[in-house]
């Protein structure tokens, strides 16, 4: 079997698995409500994941050296401000990331 064929089959297999895992919840809960633990996860996991990402992003900052995490704090402020203003997580995350990348290049 050629390498290209093997890679193509692997990509097809991965695509089928991803489609199946994405469709599974919709197929499972079409006729009934999800259990209470899924409602809990739906409510509390996204803010917890965001908090973990913030801690992860700030863990390697050298607070004793210039610019002392100023770029990161400005980007975080942008994320918070845009999220309060527009109430759109994708817009605020992408906007903050773009601002951080810009600050990283010019500062």
Protein Blocks (a to p, Z undefined) as FASTA:
>chain_A
ZZklmmmmmmmmmmmmmmmmmmmmmmmmmmbccdfklmmmmmmmmmmmmmmmmmmmmmmp
cfkbcehhmmmmmmmmmmmmmmmmnopaklmmmmmmmmmmmmmmmZZ
